[in-house]
Every structure is written in structure tokens, then in C-alpha cells.
Amino acid sequence: MVDMIARELQQDEQIRLIGFGTFEVRHRNARIGRNPQTKKNVEIPPANVPVFRPGKALKDSVNAD
């Protein structure tokens, strides 16, 4: 299942598991960061990052008393 999710995300697809959550890819633009040791600016390249958004049923089950 993990391999299937990874393959779909590589193709920029969204995976929705009803009651569990959604996996998707978001694009992060290039930006300037700072090296905390040297205090020099560092260019951080653009990247695609996987994101998981939990569904309502999962949130409710975690918060159940």
C-alpha cells in the first residue's frame, strides 16, 4: 500500500481514503534560509513535499474520551 501511495504521489495525484485522510503533493518555492552555525544565507531549492491531512473520522477517534 505504501508503494502504491508513493507511485501516485510521484505522478502528482491525490489519494483520498474516506474516513482516514488525504495524501497529496504540495510545491514549495525556492527561498533563502540561514545556516545557524555560520549565519550565512543559503539558497534552498524548490521542492515537492508529500502532505497528509487527517479526515474527520480519524480526528474524532483520536480525540474520543
PDBQT receptor file of N, H, CA, C and O in Angstrom, charges set to zero:
ATOM      1  N   MET A   1       0.833  -1.191   0.000  1.00  0.00    +0.000 N 
ATOM      2  CA  MET A   1       0.000   0.000   0.000  1.00  0.00    +0.000 C 
ATOM      3  C   MET A   1       0.873   1.248   0.000  1.00  0.00    +0.000 C 
ATOM      4  O   MET A   1       0.567   2.219  -0.692  1.00  0.00    +0.000 OA
ATOM      5  N   VAL A   2       1.956   1.228   0.771  1.00  0.00    +0.000 N 
ATOM      6  H   VAL A   2       2.204   0.440   1.333  1.00  0.00    +0.000 HD
ATOM      7  CA  VAL A   2       2.840   2.387   0.839  1.00  0.00    +0.000 C 
ATOM      8  C   VAL A   2       3.465   2.655  -0.533  1.00  0.00    +0.000 C 
ATOM      9  O   VAL A   2       3.583   3.809  -0.945  1.00  0.00    +0.000 OA
ATOM     10  N   ASP A   3       3.866   1.590  -1.242  1.00  0.00    +0.000 N 
ATOM     11  H   ASP A   3       3.770   0.653  -0.908  1.00  0.00    +0.000 HD
ATOM     12  CA  ASP A   3       4.442   1.752  -2.579  1.00  0.00    +0.000 C 
ATOM     13  C   ASP A   3       3.434   2.360  -3.546  1.00  0.00    +0.000 C 
ATOM     14  O   ASP A   3       3.793   3.205  -4.367  1.00  0.00    +0.000 OA
ATOM     15  N   MET A   4       2.193   1.941  -3.455  1.00  0.00    +0.000 N 
ATOM     16  H   MET A   4       1.902   1.255  -2.788  1.00  0.00    +0.000 HD
ATOM     17  CA  MET A   4       1.149   2.478  -4.325  1.00  0.00    +0.000 C 
ATOM     18  C   MET A   4       0.930   3.961  -4.052  1.00  0.00    +0.000 C 
ATOM     19  O   MET A   4       0.783   4.747  -4.989  1.00  0.00    +0.000 OA
ATOM     20  N   ILE A   5       0.908   4.348  -2.797  1.00  0.00    +0.000 N 
ATOM     21  H   ILE A   5       1.027   3.710  -2.036  1.00  0.00    +0.000 HD
ATOM     22  CA  ILE A   5       0.734   5.763  -2.442  1.00  0.00    +0.000 C 
ATOM     23  C   ILE A   5       1.906   6.571  -2.972  1.00  0.00    +0.000 C 
ATOM     24  O   ILE A   5       1.708   7.653  -3.524  1.00  0.00    +0.000 OA
ATOM     25  N   ALA A   6       3.123   6.064  -2.816  1.00  0.00    +0.000 N 
ATOM     26  H   ALA A   6       3.284   5.185  -2.368  1.00  0.00    +0.000 HD
ATOM     27  CA  ALA A   6       4.310   6.775  -3.300  1.00  0.00    +0.000 C 
ATOM     28  C   ALA A   6       4.264   6.944  -4.817  1.00  0.00    +0.000 C 
ATOM     29  O   ALA A   6       4.591   8.016  -5.327  1.00  0.00    +0.000 OA
ATOM     30  N   ARG A   7       3.859   5.887  -5.550  1.00  0.00    +0.000 N 
ATOM     31  H   ARG A   7       3.593   5.017  -5.136  1.00  0.00    +0.000 HD
ATOM     32  CA  ARG A   7       3.780   5.978  -7.014  1.00  0.00    +0.000 C 
ATOM     33  C   ARG A   7       2.768   7.026  -7.448  1.00  0.00    +0.000 C 
ATOM     34  O   ARG A   7       3.029   7.800  -8.369  1.00  0.00    +0.000 OA
ATOM     35  N   GLU A   8       1.619   7.053  -6.794  1.00  0.00    +0.000 N 
ATOM     36  H   GLU A   8       1.407   6.424  -6.046  1.00  0.00    +0.000 HD
ATOM     37  CA  GLU A   8       0.583   8.033  -7.147  1.00  0.00    +0.000 C 
ATOM     38  C   GLU A   8       1.047   9.459  -6.841  1.00  0.00    +0.000 C 
ATOM     39  O   GLU A   8       0.797  10.376  -7.623  1.00  0.00    +0.000 OA
ATOM     40  N   LEU A   9       1.718   9.643  -5.714  1.00  0.00    +0.000 N 
ATOM     41  H   LEU A   9       1.922   8.898  -5.079  1.00  0.00    +0.000 HD
ATOM     42  CA  LEU A   9       2.210  10.971  -5.371  1.00  0.00    +0.000 C 
ATOM     43  C   LEU A   9       3.284  11.438  -6.346  1.00  0.00    +0.000 C 
ATOM     44  O   LEU A   9       3.362  12.627  -6.654  1.00  0.00    +0.000 OA
ATOM     45  N   GLN A  10       4.114  10.518  -6.837  1.00  0.00    +0.000 N 
ATOM     46  H   GLN A  10       4.050   9.551  -6.588  1.00  0.00    +0.000 HD
ATOM     47  CA  GLN A  10       5.124  10.867  -7.836  1.00  0.00    +0.000 C 
ATOM     48  C   GLN A  10       4.475  11.377  -9.114  1.00  0.00    +0.000 C 
ATOM     49  O   GLN A  10       5.056  12.199  -9.822  1.00  0.00    +0.000 OA
ATOM     50  N   GLN A  11       3.281  10.896  -9.412  1.00  0.00    +0.000 N 
ATOM     51  H   GLN A  11       2.809  10.228  -8.837  1.00  0.00    +0.000 HD
ATOM     52  CA  GLN A  11       2.548  11.335 -10.603  1.00  0.00    +0.000 C 
ATOM     53  C   GLN A  11       1.657  12.531 -10.300  1.00  0.00    +0.000 C 
ATOM     54  O   GLN A  11       0.779  12.879 -11.089  1.00  0.00    +0.000 OA
ATOM     55  N   ASP A  12       1.889  13.161  -9.146  1.00  0.00    +0.000 N 
ATOM     56  H   ASP A  12       2.602  12.879  -8.504  1.00  0.00    +0.000 HD
ATOM     57  CA  ASP A  12       1.153  14.360  -8.715  1.00  0.00    +0.000 C 
ATOM     58  C   ASP A  12      -0.340  14.089  -8.551  1.00  0.00    +0.000 C 
ATOM     59  O   ASP A  12      -1.162  14.975  -8.784  1.00  0.00    +0.000 OA
ATOM     60  N   GLU A  13      -0.692  12.874  -8.153  1.00  0.00    +0.000 N 
ATOM     61  H   GLU A  13      -0.025  12.154  -7.964  1.00  0.00    +0.000 HD
ATOM     62  CA  GLU A  13      -2.081  12.509  -7.882  1.00  0.00    +0.000 C 
ATOM     63  C   GLU A  13      -2.388  12.689  -6.398  1.00  0.00    +0.000 C 
ATOM     64  O   GLU A  13      -1.481  12.761  -5.568  1.00  0.00    +0.000 OA
ATOM     65  N   GLN A  14      -3.659  12.759  -6.084  1.00  0.00    +0.000 N 
ATOM     66  H   GLN A  14      -4.396  12.700  -6.758  1.00  0.00    +0.000 HD
ATOM     67  CA  GLN A  14      -4.120  12.870  -4.700  1.00  0.00    +0.000 C 
ATOM     68  C   GLN A  14      -4.774  11.547  -4.317  1.00  0.00    +0.000 C 
ATOM     69  O   GLN A  14      -5.558  10.996  -5.090  1.00  0.00    +0.000 OA
ATOM     70  N   ILE A  15      -4.455  11.035  -3.129  1.00  0.00    +0.000 N 
ATOM     71  H   ILE A  15      -3.819  11.483  -2.502  1.00  0.00    +0.000 HD
ATOM     72  CA  ILE A  15      -5.044   9.785  -2.645  1.00  0.00    +0.000 C 
ATOM     73  C   ILE A  15      -5.954  10.117  -1.473  1.00  0.00    +0.000 C 
ATOM     74  O   ILE A  15      -5.509  10.675  -0.470  1.00  0.00    +0.000 OA
ATOM     75  N   ARG A  16      -7.232   9.772  -1.604  1.00  0.00    +0.000 N 
ATOM     76  H   ARG A  16      -7.593   9.320  -2.419  1.00  0.00    +0.000 HD
ATOM     77  CA  ARG A  16      -8.206  10.073  -0.560  1.00  0.00    +0.000 C 
ATOM     78  C   ARG A  16      -8.739   8.768   0.004  1.00  0.00    +0.000 C 
ATOM     79  O   ARG A  16      -9.336   7.971  -0.719  1.00  0.00    +0.000 OA
ATOM     80  N   LEU A  17      -8.524   8.549   1.290  1.00  0.00    +0.000 N 
ATOM     81  H   LEU A  17      -8.039   9.196   1.878  1.00  0.00    +0.000 HD
ATOM     82  CA  LEU A  17      -9.058   7.382   1.978  1.00  0.00    +0.000 C 
ATOM     83  C   LEU A  17     -10.182   7.877   2.891  1.00  0.00    +0.000 C 
ATOM     84  O   LEU A  17      -9.931   8.477   3.936  1.00  0.00    +0.000 OA
ATOM     85  N   ILE A  18     -11.401   7.620   2.485  1.00  0.00    +0.000 N 
ATOM     86  H   ILE A  18     -11.605   7.133   1.636  1.00  0.00    +0.000 HD
ATOM     87  CA  ILE A  18     -12.573   8.137   3.194  1.00  0.00    +0.000 C 
ATOM     88  C   ILE A  18     -12.528   7.692   4.657  1.00  0.00    +0.000 C 
ATOM     89  O   ILE A  18     -12.360   6.510   4.953  1.00  0.00    +0.000 OA
ATOM     90  N   GLY A  19     -12.679   8.647   5.553  1.00  0.00    +0.000 N 
ATOM     91  H   GLY A  19     -12.816   9.608   5.313  1.00  0.00    +0.000 HD
ATOM     92  CA  GLY A  19     -12.671   8.371   6.983  1.00  0.00    +0.000 C 
ATOM     93  C   GLY A  19     -11.276   8.356   7.586  1.00  0.00    +0.000 C 
ATOM     94  O   GLY A  19     -11.134   8.362   8.809  1.00  0.00    +0.000 OA
ATOM     95  N   PHE A  20     -10.233   8.335   6.742  1.00  0.00    +0.000 N 
ATOM     96  H   PHE A  20     -10.348   8.329   5.749  1.00  0.00    +0.000 HD
ATOM     97  CA  PHE A  20      -8.860   8.303   7.258  1.00  0.00    +0.000 C 
ATOM     98  C   PHE A  20      -8.146   9.613   6.962  1.00  0.00    +0.000 C 
ATOM     99  O   PHE A  20      -7.677  10.283   7.882  1.00  0.00    +0.000 OA
ATOM    100  N   GLY A  21      -8.059   9.983   5.696  1.00  0.00    +0.000 N 
ATOM    101  H   GLY A  21      -8.440   9.439   4.949  1.00  0.00    +0.000 HD
ATOM    102  CA  GLY A  21      -7.395  11.230   5.354  1.00  0.00    +0.000 C 
ATOM    103  C   GLY A  21      -6.989  11.277   3.895  1.00  0.00    +0.000 C 
ATOM    104  O   GLY A  21      -7.340  10.403   3.103  1.00  0.00    +0.000 OA
ATOM    105  N   THR A  22      -6.238  12.325   3.557  1.00  0.00    +0.000 N 
ATOM    106  H   THR A  22      -5.953  13.035   4.201  1.00  0.00    +0.000 HD
ATOM    107  CA  THR A  22      -5.837  12.575   2.182  1.00  0.00    +0.000 C 
ATOM    108  C   THR A  22      -4.333  12.776   2.106  1.00  0.00    +0.000 C 
ATOM    109  O   THR A  22      -3.750  13.517   2.898  1.00  0.00    +0.000 OA
ATOM    110  N   PHE A  23      -3.712  12.106   1.140  1.00  0.00    +0.000 N 
ATOM    111  H   PHE A  23      -4.185  11.505   0.496  1.00  0.00    +0.000 HD
ATOM    112  CA  PHE A  23      -2.307  12.307   0.835  1.00  0.00    +0.000 C 
ATOM    113  C   PHE A  23      -2.244  13.141  -0.441  1.00  0.00    +0.000 C 
ATOM    114  O   PHE A  23      -2.967  12.867  -1.398  1.00  0.00    +0.000 OA
ATOM    115  N   GLU A  24      -1.379  14.158  -0.458  1.00  0.00    +0.000 N 
ATOM    116  H   GLU A  24      -0.791  14.381   0.320  1.00  0.00    +0.000 HD
ATOM    117  CA  GLU A  24      -1.224  14.977  -1.653  1.00  0.00    +0.000 C 
ATOM    118  C   GLU A  24       0.193  15.538  -1.704  1.00  0.00    +0.000 C 
ATOM    119  O   GLU A  24       0.953  15.430  -0.741  1.00  0.00    +0.000 OA
ATOM    120  N   VAL A  25       0.533  16.135  -2.835  1.00  0.00    +0.000 N 
ATOM    121  H   VAL A  25      -0.085  16.223  -3.617  1.00  0.00    +0.000 HD
ATOM    122  CA  VAL A  25       1.843  16.746  -3.014  1.00  0.00    +0.000 C 
ATOM    123  C   VAL A  25       1.653  18.250  -3.113  1.00  0.00    +0.000 C 
ATOM    124  O   VAL A  25       0.777  18.729  -3.833  1.00  0.00    +0.000 OA
ATOM    125  N   ARG A  26       2.474  18.984  -2.390  1.00  0.00    +0.000 N 
ATOM    126  H   ARG A  26       3.185  18.595  -1.805  1.00  0.00    +0.000 HD
ATOM    127  CA  ARG A  26       2.464  20.445  -2.476  1.00  0.00    +0.000 C 
ATOM    128  C   ARG A  26       3.826  20.922  -2.946  1.00  0.00    +0.000 C 
ATOM    129  O   ARG A  26       4.856  20.343  -2.600  1.00  0.00    +0.000 OA
ATOM    130  N   HIS A  27       3.816  21.979  -3.734  1.00  0.00    +0.000 N 
ATOM    131  H   HIS A  27       2.979  22.449  -4.015  1.00  0.00    +0.000 HD
ATOM    132  CA  HIS A  27       5.056  22.536  -4.250  1.00  0.00    +0.000 C 
ATOM    133  C   HIS A  27       5.548  23.624  -3.299  1.00  0.00    +0.000 C 
ATOM    134  O   HIS A  27       4.791  24.512  -2.908  1.00  0.00    +0.000 OA
ATOM    135  N   ARG A  28       6.813  23.541  -2.937  1.00  0.00    +0.000 N 
ATOM    136  H   ARG A  28       7.428  22.819  -3.255  1.00  0.00    +0.000 HD
ATOM    137  CA  ARG A  28       7.439  24.553  -2.083  1.00  0.00    +0.000 C 
ATOM    138  C   ARG A  28       8.400  25.355  -2.955  1.00  0.00    +0.000 C 
ATOM    139  O   ARG A  28       9.296  24.778  -3.572  1.00  0.00    +0.000 OA
ATOM    140  N   ASN A  29       8.232  26.659  -3.016  1.00  0.00    +0.000 N 
ATOM    141  H   ASN A  29       7.505  27.128  -2.515  1.00  0.00    +0.000 HD
ATOM    142  CA  ASN A  29       9.079  27.527  -3.831  1.00  0.00    +0.000 C 
ATOM    143  C   ASN A  29      10.484  27.638  -3.249  1.00  0.00    +0.000 C 
ATOM    144  O   ASN A  29      10.711  27.353  -2.073  1.00  0.00    +0.000 OA
ATOM    145  N   ALA A  30      11.415  28.057  -4.093  1.00  0.00    +0.000 N 
ATOM    146  H   ALA A  30      11.230  28.289  -5.048  1.00  0.00    +0.000 HD
ATOM    147  CA  ALA A  30      12.782  28.315  -3.632  1.00  0.00    +0.000 C 
ATOM    148  C   ALA A  30      12.745  29.480  -2.644  1.00  0.00    +0.000 C 
ATOM    149  O   ALA A  30      11.905  30.374  -2.747  1.00  0.00    +0.000 OA
ATOM    150  N   ARG A  31      13.665  29.452  -1.693  1.00  0.00    +0.000 N 
ATOM    151  H   ARG A  31      14.347  28.726  -1.609  1.00  0.00    +0.000 HD
ATOM    152  CA  ARG A  31      13.700  30.526  -0.702  1.00  0.00    +0.000 C 
ATOM    153  C   ARG A  31      15.110  30.636  -0.136  1.00  0.00    +0.000 C 
ATOM    154  O   ARG A  31      15.964  29.783  -0.377  1.00  0.00    +0.000 OA
ATOM    155  N   ILE A  32      15.331  31.681   0.604  1.00  0.00    +0.000 N 
ATOM    156  H   ILE A  32      14.638  32.375   0.801  1.00  0.00    +0.000 HD
ATOM    157  CA  ILE A  32      16.618  31.903   1.245  1.00  0.00    +0.000 C 
ATOM    158  C   ILE A  32      16.498  31.517   2.713  1.00  0.00    +0.000 C 
ATOM    159  O   ILE A  32      15.608  31.989   3.420  1.00  0.00    +0.000 OA
ATOM    160  N   GLY A  33      17.409  30.648   3.165  1.00  0.00    +0.000 N 
ATOM    161  H   GLY A  33      18.132  30.265   2.591  1.00  0.00    +0.000 HD
ATOM    162  CA  GLY A  33      17.453  30.247   4.571  1.00  0.00    +0.000 C 
ATOM    163  C   GLY A  33      18.744  30.761   5.181  1.00  0.00    +0.000 C 
ATOM    164  O   GLY A  33      19.521  31.446   4.515  1.00  0.00    +0.000 OA
ATOM    165  N   ARG A  34      18.974  30.436   6.432  1.00  0.00    +0.000 N 
ATOM    166  H   ARG A  34      18.344  29.880   6.973  1.00  0.00    +0.000 HD
ATOM    167  CA  ARG A  34      20.184  30.877   7.105  1.00  0.00    +0.000 C 
ATOM    168  C   ARG A  34      20.797  29.713   7.868  1.00  0.00    +0.000 C 
ATOM    169  O   ARG A  34      20.112  29.021   8.621  1.00  0.00    +0.000 OA
ATOM    170  N   ASN A  35      22.091  29.503   7.666  1.00  0.00    +0.000 N 
ATOM    171  H   ASN A  35      22.648  30.065   7.054  1.00  0.00    +0.000 HD
ATOM    172  CA  ASN A  35      22.826  28.484   8.397  1.00  0.00    +0.000 C 
ATOM    173  C   ASN A  35      23.016  29.003   9.827  1.00  0.00    +0.000 C 
ATOM    174  O   ASN A  35      23.668  30.029  10.014  1.00  0.00    +0.000 OA
ATOM    175  N   PRO A  36      22.468  28.328  10.835  1.00  0.00    +0.000 N 
ATOM    176  CA  PRO A  36      22.547  28.845  12.203  1.00  0.00    +0.000 C 
ATOM    177  C   PRO A  36      23.969  28.855  12.767  1.00  0.00    +0.000 C 
ATOM    178  O   PRO A  36      24.254  29.622  13.687  1.00  0.00    +0.000 OA
ATOM    179  N   GLN A  37      24.863  28.020  12.235  1.00  0.00    +0.000 N 
ATOM    180  H   GLN A  37      24.631  27.397  11.488  1.00  0.00    +0.000 HD
ATOM    181  CA  GLN A  37      26.238  27.997  12.750  1.00  0.00    +0.000 C 
ATOM    182  C   GLN A  37      27.078  29.132  12.190  1.00  0.00    +0.000 C 
ATOM    183  O   GLN A  37      27.831  29.780  12.917  1.00  0.00    +0.000 OA
ATOM    184  N   THR A  38      26.939  29.368  10.871  1.00  0.00    +0.000 N 
ATOM    185  H   THR A  38      26.327  28.841  10.282  1.00  0.00    +0.000 HD
ATOM    186  CA  THR A  38      27.787  30.383  10.236  1.00  0.00    +0.000 C 
ATOM    187  C   THR A  38      27.065  31.711  10.035  1.00  0.00    +0.000 C 
ATOM    188  O   THR A  38      27.705  32.720   9.739  1.00  0.00    +0.000 OA
ATOM    189  N   LYS A  39      25.761  31.726  10.190  1.00  0.00    +0.000 N 
ATOM    190  H   LYS A  39      25.242  30.906  10.430  1.00  0.00    +0.000 HD
ATOM    191  CA  LYS A  39      24.901  32.905   9.971  1.00  0.00    +0.000 C 
ATOM    192  C   LYS A  39      24.898  33.369   8.515  1.00  0.00    +0.000 C 
ATOM    193  O   LYS A  39      24.459  34.482   8.227  1.00  0.00    +0.000 OA
ATOM    194  N   LYS A  40      25.381  32.534   7.596  1.00  0.00    +0.000 N 
ATOM    195  H   LYS A  40      25.738  31.630   7.830  1.00  0.00    +0.000 HD
ATOM    196  CA  LYS A  40      25.374  32.876   6.178  1.00  0.00    +0.000 C 
ATOM    197  C   LYS A  40      24.051  32.467   5.547  1.00  0.00    +0.000 C 
ATOM    198  O   LYS A  40      23.426  31.483   5.943  1.00  0.00    +0.000 OA
ATOM    199  N   ASN A  41      23.637  33.262   4.540  1.00  0.00    +0.000 N 
ATOM    200  H   ASN A  41      24.144  34.061   4.219  1.00  0.00    +0.000 HD
ATOM    201  CA  ASN A  41      22.429  32.923   3.802  1.00  0.00    +0.000 C 
ATOM    202  C   ASN A  41      22.703  31.739   2.894  1.00  0.00    +0.000 C 
ATOM    203  O   ASN A  41      23.786  31.614   2.321  1.00  0.00    +0.000 OA
ATOM    204  N   VAL A  42      21.696  30.859   2.767  1.00  0.00    +0.000 N 
ATOM    205  H   VAL A  42      20.816  30.960   3.232  1.00  0.00    +0.000 HD
ATOM    206  CA  VAL A  42      21.796  29.668   1.947  1.00  0.00    +0.000 C 
ATOM    207  C   VAL A  42      20.549  29.609   1.077  1.00  0.00    +0.000 C 
ATOM    208  O   VAL A  42      19.438  29.810   1.568  1.00  0.00    +0.000 OA
ATOM    209  N   GLU A  43      20.725  29.335  -0.215  1.00  0.00    +0.000 N 
ATOM    210  H   GLU A  43      21.627  29.172  -0.614  1.00  0.00    +0.000 HD
ATOM    211  CA  GLU A  43      19.565  29.191  -1.088  1.00  0.00    +0.000 C 
ATOM    212  C   GLU A  43      19.005  27.779  -0.957  1.00  0.00    +0.000 C 
ATOM    213  O   GLU A  43      19.725  26.797  -1.133  1.00  0.00    +0.000 OA
ATOM    214  N   ILE A  44      17.728  27.690  -0.649  1.00  0.00    +0.000 N 
ATOM    215  H   ILE A  44      17.143  28.489  -0.506  1.00  0.00    +0.000 HD
ATOM    216  CA  ILE A  44      17.040  26.407  -0.527  1.00  0.00    +0.000 C 
ATOM    217  C   ILE A  44      16.268  26.207  -1.824  1.00  0.00    +0.000 C 
ATOM    218  O   ILE A  44      15.423  27.033  -2.170  1.00  0.00    +0.000 OA
ATOM    219  N   PRO A  45      16.546  25.114  -2.552  1.00  0.00    +0.000 N 
ATOM    220  CA  PRO A  45      15.904  24.913  -3.859  1.00  0.00    +0.000 C 
ATOM    221  C   PRO A  45      14.415  24.583  -3.726  1.00  0.00    +0.000 C 
ATOM    222  O   PRO A  45      13.950  24.192  -2.655  1.00  0.00    +0.000 OA
ATOM    223  N   PRO A  46      13.672  24.745  -4.826  1.00  0.00    +0.000 N 
ATOM    224  CA  PRO A  46      12.256  24.375  -4.790  1.00  0.00    +0.000 C 
ATOM    225  C   PRO A  46      12.123  22.860  -4.606  1.00  0.00    +0.000 C 
ATOM    226  O   PRO A  46      13.023  22.102  -4.965  1.00  0.00    +0.000 OA
ATOM    227  N   ALA A  47      10.997  22.433  -4.045  1.00  0.00    +0.000 N 
ATOM    228  H   ALA A  47      10.266  23.049  -3.753  1.00  0.00    +0.000 HD
ATOM    229  CA  ALA A  47      10.797  21.005  -3.783  1.00  0.00    +0.000 C 
ATOM    230  C   ALA A  47       9.309  20.676  -3.796  1.00  0.00    +0.000 C 
ATOM    231  O   ALA A  47       8.459  21.527  -3.538  1.00  0.00    +0.000 OA
ATOM    232  N   ASN A  48       9.027  19.430  -4.102  1.00  0.00    +0.000 N 
ATOM    233  H   ASN A  48       9.718  18.739  -4.312  1.00  0.00    +0.000 HD
ATOM    234  CA  ASN A  48       7.685  18.887  -3.942  1.00  0.00    +0.000 C 
ATOM    235  C   ASN A  48       7.689  18.087  -2.656  1.00  0.00    +0.000 C 
ATOM    236  O   ASN A  48       8.560  17.241  -2.454  1.00  0.00    +0.000 OA
ATOM    237  N   VAL A  49       6.722  18.344  -1.779  1.00  0.00    +0.000 N 
ATOM    238  H   VAL A  49       6.014  19.031  -1.943  1.00  0.00    +0.000 HD
ATOM    239  CA  VAL A  49       6.690  17.669  -0.485  1.00  0.00    +0.000 C 
ATOM    240  C   VAL A  49       5.357  16.944  -0.296  1.00  0.00    +0.000 C 
ATOM    241  O   VAL A  49       4.302  17.498  -0.604  1.00  0.00    +0.000 OA
ATOM    242  N   PRO A  50       5.402  15.706   0.210  1.00  0.00    +0.000 N 
ATOM    243  CA  PRO A  50       4.158  14.993   0.486  1.00  0.00    +0.000 C 
ATOM    244  C   PRO A  50       3.505  15.546   1.748  1.00  0.00    +0.000 C 
ATOM    245  O   PRO A  50       4.183  15.908   2.709  1.00  0.00    +0.000 OA
ATOM    246  N   VAL A  51       2.176  15.602   1.726  1.00  0.00    +0.000 N 
ATOM    247  H   VAL A  51       1.625  15.308   0.946  1.00  0.00    +0.000 HD
ATOM    248  CA  VAL A  51       1.411  16.148   2.851  1.00  0.00    +0.000 C 
ATOM    249  C   VAL A  51       0.267  15.191   3.160  1.00  0.00    +0.000 C 
ATOM    250  O   VAL A  51      -0.356  14.644   2.250  1.00  0.00    +0.000 OA
ATOM    251  N   PHE A  52      -0.006  14.993   4.440  1.00  0.00    +0.000 N 
ATOM    252  H   PHE A  52       0.499  15.438   5.179  1.00  0.00    +0.000 HD
ATOM    253  CA  PHE A  52      -1.157  14.186   4.861  1.00  0.00    +0.000 C 
ATOM    254  C   PHE A  52      -2.101  15.072   5.650  1.00  0.00    +0.000 C 
ATOM    255  O   PHE A  52      -1.688  15.756   6.586  1.00  0.00    +0.000 OA
ATOM    256  N   ARG A  53      -3.371  15.055   5.270  1.00  0.00    +0.000 N 
ATOM    257  H   ARG A  53      -3.707  14.499   4.510  1.00  0.00    +0.000 HD
ATOM    258  CA  ARG A  53      -4.407  15.772   6.019  1.00  0.00    +0.000 C 
ATOM    259  C   ARG A  53      -5.363  14.734   6.593  1.00  0.00    +0.000 C 
ATOM    260  O   ARG A  53      -6.039  14.040   5.834  1.00  0.00    +0.000 OA
ATOM    261  N   PRO A  54      -5.436  14.614   7.916  1.00  0.00    +0.000 N 
ATOM    262  CA  PRO A  54      -6.331  13.613   8.505  1.00  0.00    +0.000 C 
ATOM    263  C   PRO A  54      -7.795  13.961   8.255  1.00  0.00    +0.000 C 
ATOM    264  O   PRO A  54      -8.173  15.132   8.208  1.00  0.00    +0.000 OA
ATOM    265  N   GLY A  55      -8.610  12.920   8.096  1.00  0.00    +0.000 N 
ATOM    266  H   GLY A  55      -8.303  11.969   8.133  1.00  0.00    +0.000 HD
ATOM    267  CA  GLY A  55     -10.041  13.094   7.904  1.00  0.00    +0.000 C 
ATOM    268  C   GLY A  55     -10.759  13.266   9.233  1.00  0.00    +0.000 C 
ATOM    269  O   GLY A  55     -10.181  13.044  10.297  1.00  0.00    +0.000 OA
ATOM    270  N   LYS A  56     -12.016  13.660   9.163  1.00  0.00    +0.000 N 
ATOM    271  H   LYS A  56     -12.486  13.840   8.299  1.00  0.00    +0.000 HD
ATOM    272  CA  LYS A  56     -12.801  13.916  10.367  1.00  0.00    +0.000 C 
ATOM    273  C   LYS A  56     -12.940  12.669  11.240  1.00  0.00    +0.000 C 
ATOM    274  O   LYS A  56     -12.838  12.761  12.464  1.00  0.00    +0.000 OA
ATOM    275  N   ALA A  57     -13.168  11.513  10.633  1.00  0.00    +0.000 N 
ATOM    276  H   ALA A  57     -13.251  11.438   9.640  1.00  0.00    +0.000 HD
ATOM    277  CA  ALA A  57     -13.341  10.285  11.418  1.00  0.00    +0.000 C 
ATOM    278  C   ALA A  57     -12.071   9.944  12.191  1.00  0.00    +0.000 C 
ATOM    279  O   ALA A  57     -12.153   9.508  13.339  1.00  0.00    +0.000 OA
ATOM    280  N   LEU A  58     -10.905  10.132  11.588  1.00  0.00    +0.000 N 
ATOM    281  H   LEU A  58     -10.838  10.486  10.655  1.00  0.00    +0.000 HD
ATOM    282  CA  LEU A  58      -9.642   9.873  12.278  1.00  0.00    +0.000 C 
ATOM    283  C   LEU A  58      -9.427  10.859  13.420  1.00  0.00    +0.000 C 
ATOM    284  O   LEU A  58      -9.011  10.473  14.512  1.00  0.00    +0.000 OA
ATOM    285  N   LYS A  59      -9.710  12.130  13.164  1.00  0.00    +0.000 N 
ATOM    286  H   LYS A  59     -10.048  12.444  12.277  1.00  0.00    +0.000 HD
ATOM    287  CA  LYS A  59      -9.576  13.131  14.225  1.00  0.00    +0.000 C 
ATOM    288  C   LYS A  59     -10.496  12.823  15.401  1.00  0.00    +0.000 C 
ATOM    289  O   LYS A  59     -10.094  12.914  16.561  1.00  0.00    +0.000 OA
ATOM    290  N   ASP A  60     -11.754  12.451  15.079  1.00  0.00    +0.000 N 
ATOM    291  H   ASP A  60     -12.080  12.376  14.136  1.00  0.00    +0.000 HD
ATOM    292  CA  ASP A  60     -12.722  12.142  16.125  1.00  0.00    +0.000 C 
ATOM    293  C   ASP A  60     -12.310  10.921  16.938  1.00  0.00    +0.000 C 
ATOM    294  O   ASP A  60     -12.488  10.903  18.156  1.00  0.00    +0.000 OA
ATOM    295  N   SER A  61     -11.760   9.896  16.279  1.00  0.00    +0.000 N 
ATOM    296  H   SER A  61     -11.616   9.911  15.289  1.00  0.00    +0.000 HD
ATOM    297  CA  SER A  61     -11.361   8.694  17.019  1.00  0.00    +0.000 C 
ATOM    298  C   SER A  61     -10.162   8.952  17.925  1.00  0.00    +0.000 C 
ATOM    299  O   SER A  61     -10.051   8.348  18.992  1.00  0.00    +0.000 OA
ATOM    300  N   VAL A  62      -9.275   9.834  17.512  1.00  0.00    +0.000 N 
ATOM    301  H   VAL A  62      -9.365  10.324  16.645  1.00  0.00    +0.000 HD
ATOM    302  CA  VAL A  62      -8.104  10.167  18.341  1.00  0.00    +0.000 C 
ATOM    303  C   VAL A  62      -8.540  10.993  19.554  1.00  0.00    +0.000 C 
ATOM    304  O   VAL A  62      -7.954  10.866  20.629  1.00  0.00    +0.000 OA
ATOM    305  N   ASN A  63      -9.543  11.821  19.395  1.00  0.00    +0.000 N 
ATOM    306  H   ASN A  63     -10.019  11.925  18.522  1.00  0.00    +0.000 HD
ATOM    307  CA  ASN A  63      -9.989  12.692  20.468  1.00  0.00    +0.000 C 
ATOM    308  C   ASN A  63     -11.115  12.108  21.302  1.00  0.00    +0.000 C 
ATOM    309  O   ASN A  63     -11.631  12.789  22.188  1.00  0.00    +0.000 OA
ATOM    310  N   ALA A  64     -11.516  10.860  21.044  1.00  0.00    +0.000 N 
ATOM    311  H   ALA A  64     -11.097  10.307  20.324  1.00  0.00    +0.000 HD
ATOM    312  CA  ALA A  64     -12.603  10.240  21.802  1.00  0.00    +0.000 C 
ATOM    313  C   ALA A  64     -12.163  10.006  23.248  1.00  0.00    +0.000 C 
ATOM    314  O   ALA A  64     -11.022   9.630  23.517  1.00  0.00    +0.000 OA
ATOM    315  N   ASP A  65     -13.080  10.234  24.151  1.00  0.00    +0.000 N 
ATOM    316  H   ASP A  65     -14.007  10.540  23.933  1.00  0.00    +0.000 HD
ATOM    317  CA  ASP A  65     -12.775  10.031  25.583  1.00  0.00    +0.000 C 
ATOM    318  C   ASP A  65     -13.092   8.643  26.018  1.00  0.00    +0.000 C 
ATOM    319  O   ASP A  65     -12.898   8.303  27.184  1.00  0.00    +0.000 OA
TER     320      ASP A  65
